Amino acid sequence: MNIPQLVERKFLFSSDQPITAPLYEIVIAQNGVFKRARSLEMTVVIELSSFTVKIPELAIGAASVELREKIPARIFAEVLAHARNSTDAKNFTENLYAVYWNAENSCYFWKEISSNRSFGSTIARDDDSAYQNAILELHTHPPGCLDFSTSDDRDESGKFRLFGILVDIHTAKPLMRLRVGIYDSFWEIPVETITDAPLEIITDLAKQEREMLASIFQNLDDETQNYLLEEEYRAATAISSLSFVENL
């Protein structure tokens, strides 16, 4: 019996080198180590670690998220409206939604797939085909809970899809945080990466934080910038070196 190799390890020799692993692949590029995966609907590259000393014989890698079709902005408006109508601010309970691609109709649909809802958690109906075929899992969070929780990390590991949280849904402009996951690796991205139009109805937390950090960094002098970059690299290397070496 010929058992396919689900995970591949390779070097990146060209920027358009195809992803061939059924699950994911670990790739050593000129500038770092990357994790790559693809499905019919989505192709994702996540940076695991960066190199200060480059490998000139290899191609440069870059983190990216590409969807076959971007998700319509109206999907998020409809989900938000449903979430607001499903619970009130005083007796909040979480809701969970699946956004999936319908091949027959060549468009995206969404479905509420919550089970056992409570203030701080909900469980997906994992026997639902919408959940099984989801490209995006989106759930509401209690007011003020702006980050993915440890429960979210646990529940969302082992999947290749997008994940989002909606926060403060009963305010005039709710907040949203989005990330992409390749099984046990996550990367937060701006919502505009996956939508066909700007989402005027929400505040994009990942985008807001990136812009804030960029503004702070630009106002620092060159010496301070170089120091912070060096310290960031040392910290990232210390945290990630063991995990990506094990994956190799």
C-alpha positions in Angstrom: 0.0 0.0 0.0 1.4 3.4 -1.0 0.8 5.9 1.8 1.1 9.5 0.6 3.4 11.9 2.5 1.0 14.4 4.1 3.7 16.8 5.2 6.7 17.8 3.1 10.0 19.5 3.9 11.8 21.3 1.1 14.0 24.2 0.0 12.5 27.2 -2.0 14.3 27.5 -5.3 11.8 29.8 -7.0 9.1 32.3 -5.9 6.4 30.4 -7.8 7.4 26.9 -6.6 4.1 25.0 -6.3 2.7 23.6 -3.0 2.5 19.9 -3.4 1.9 18.5 0.1 -1.6 17.3 0.9 -1.6 18.9 4.4 1.2 21.4 4.6 4.9 21.9 3.9 7.8 23.4 5.8 10.0 25.4 3.4 13.5 26.9 3.9 13.8 30.1 1.9 16.6 32.7 1.4 15.2 34.8 4.2 13.5 32.4 6.6 11.4 29.3 7.3 7.8 29.2 6.1 4.8 27.0 6.5 2.7 26.6 3.3 -0.7 25.0 2.6 -3.4 25.2 -0.1 -6.9 24.1 -0.8 -9.3 24.6 -3.6 -10.4 27.9 -2.0 -7.3 29.3 -0.4 -3.4 29.4 -0.5 -1.5 30.5 2.6 2.1 31.0 3.5 3.0 31.8 7.1 6.5 32.9 8.2 7.8 30.8 11.1 11.2 32.3 11.5 13.4 34.9 9.7 17.1 34.8 9.0 19.6 37.6 9.6 22.1 35.8 7.4 20.5 35.1 4.0 21.0 32.0 1.9 21.6 33.5 -1.6 21.2 30.2 -3.5 17.5 30.1 -2.4 14.5 32.2 -3.4 13.0 34.8 -1.1 9.8 33.7 0.8 6.9 35.9 1.7 3.9 35.4 4.0 0.6 35.7 2.1 -3.1 34.8 2.0 -4.8 34.3 -1.3 -8.5 33.3 -1.8 -9.9 32.0 -5.1 -12.7 34.5 -4.5 -12.7 37.2 -1.8 -15.6 37.0 0.7 -18.3 39.6 0.0 -18.5 42.4 2.6 -22.2 41.9 2.9 -21.5 38.5 4.5 -20.0 40.2 7.5 -22.8 42.7 7.7 -25.4 39.9 7.7 -23.6 37.9 10.3 -23.3 41.0 12.6 -27.0 41.7 12.2 -27.9 38.1 13.1 -25.6 38.2 16.1 -27.1 41.4 17.4 -30.6 40.0 17.1 -29.7 36.6 18.7 -28.6 38.1 22.1 -28.8 41.4 24.0 -26.1 43.3 25.7 -27.3 42.5 29.2 -27.6 38.7 28.6 -24.8 38.2 26.2 -24.1 34.7 24.8 -21.6 33.8 22.1 -22.6 32.8 18.6 -20.5 30.8 16.1 -20.8 31.1 12.3 -19.3 29.2 9.3 -18.6 30.9 6.0 -18.2 28.4 3.2 -17.9 28.3 -0.6 -20.8 26.7 -2.4 -19.5 25.2 -5.6 -22.9 24.5 -7.1 -23.8 28.2 -6.9 -20.3 29.6 -7.2 -20.7 31.9 -4.2 -20.2 32.2 -0.5 -22.9 31.4 2.1 -22.9 31.7 5.9 -24.7 29.7 8.6 -25.0 30.0 12.3 -23.7 26.7 13.8 -23.7 27.4 17.6 -24.4 24.7 20.2 -24.4 25.0 24.0 -24.2 28.8 24.0 -23.0 30.7 27.1 -21.5 34.0 28.0 -17.9 33.0 27.3 -18.1 30.0 25.0 -20.0 28.1 22.3 -19.5 24.8 20.7 -19.7 24.2 16.9 -22.1 21.6 15.5 -19.3 19.7 14.0 -21.7 17.3 12.1 -23.0 20.3 10.1 -21.6 20.3 6.5 -21.3 24.1 6.7 -18.8 23.7 9.6 -17.0 20.8 7.8 -16.5 22.9 4.7 -15.9 26.3 6.3 -13.3 28.6 4.9 -13.9 31.0 7.8 -15.1 30.4 11.4 -16.4 33.6 13.0 -17.6 33.9 16.6 -18.7 36.6 18.9 -16.8 37.5 22.1 -18.0 39.0 25.3 -17.7 42.8 25.6 -14.0 43.9 26.0 -12.5 40.5 25.1 -10.3 41.7 22.2 -8.0 38.7 21.7 -8.3 35.1 20.8 -8.5 33.0 24.0 -6.6 29.9 25.0 -9.8 28.0 24.4 -9.9 29.5 20.9 -6.3 28.4 20.3 -7.1 24.9 21.4 -10.4 24.6 19.4 -8.9 26.1 16.2 -5.7 24.0 16.1 -5.6 21.2 13.7 -7.5 23.1 11.0 -6.6 24.9 7.8 -8.9 27.9 7.6 -9.6 31.5 8.6 -10.8 32.4 12.1 -12.3 35.6 13.4 -13.8 37.2 16.5 -16.4 39.9 16.7 -16.3 42.0 19.9 -18.7 44.6 21.3 -21.3 43.8 18.8 -24.0 46.0 20.3 -21.8 49.2 20.0 -22.1 51.6 17.0 -18.9 50.2 15.5 -17.9 46.7 16.7 -14.4 45.3 16.6 -13.1 42.4 14.7 -9.8 40.4 14.8 -8.9 38.0 12.0 -6.2 35.3 11.7 -5.4 32.4 9.4 -4.4 29.0 10.7 -2.3 26.2 9.2 -3.0 23.5 11.7 -1.0 24.7 14.8 0.4 27.9 13.4 -1.5 31.2 13.3 -1.0 34.6 11.7 -3.2 37.7 12.4 -4.1 39.6 9.2 -6.2 42.6 8.3 -9.8 41.9 7.4 -9.4 43.7 4.0 -7.0 40.8 3.0 -10.0 38.5 2.4 -13.0 40.9 1.6 -14.1 42.2 -1.7 -14.8 45.7 -0.3 -13.8 47.7 2.9 -15.8 46.9 6.0 -17.0 50.3 7.1 -19.2 48.8 9.9 -16.4 47.4 12.0 -13.0 48.4 13.4 -10.2 46.1 12.2 -8.1 45.4 15.3 -5.1 43.8 13.5 -4.9 46.7 10.9 -5.3 49.3 13.7 -2.5 47.8 15.7 -0.2 47.5 12.8 -0.7 51.1 11.8 -0.2 52.2 15.4 3.1 50.3 15.7 4.3 51.6 12.4 3.6 55.2 13.4 5.5 54.7 16.7 8.4 53.1 15.0 8.7 55.8 12.3 9.0 58.4 15.0 12.0 56.7 16.6 15.6 57.7 15.8 17.7 55.3 13.7 19.7 54.0 16.6 16.6 53.1 18.6 15.0 51.4 15.5 18.1 49.2 15.0 18.2 48.3 18.6 14.5 47.3 18.6 14.9 45.2 15.5 17.9 43.3 16.9 16.0 42.6 20.2 12.9 41.5 18.3 15.0 39.1 16.2 16.6 37.7 19.4 13.3 37.2 21.1 11.7 35.6 18.0 14.6 33.3 17.5 14.5 32.1 21.1 10.8 31.4 21.0 10.5 29.8 17.6 13.8 28.0 17.0 12.9 24.8 18.8 9.4 24.5 17.1 10.5 25.0 13.5 13.6 22.8 13.9 11.3 20.0 15.2 9.1 20.5 12.1 12.0 20.1 9.8 
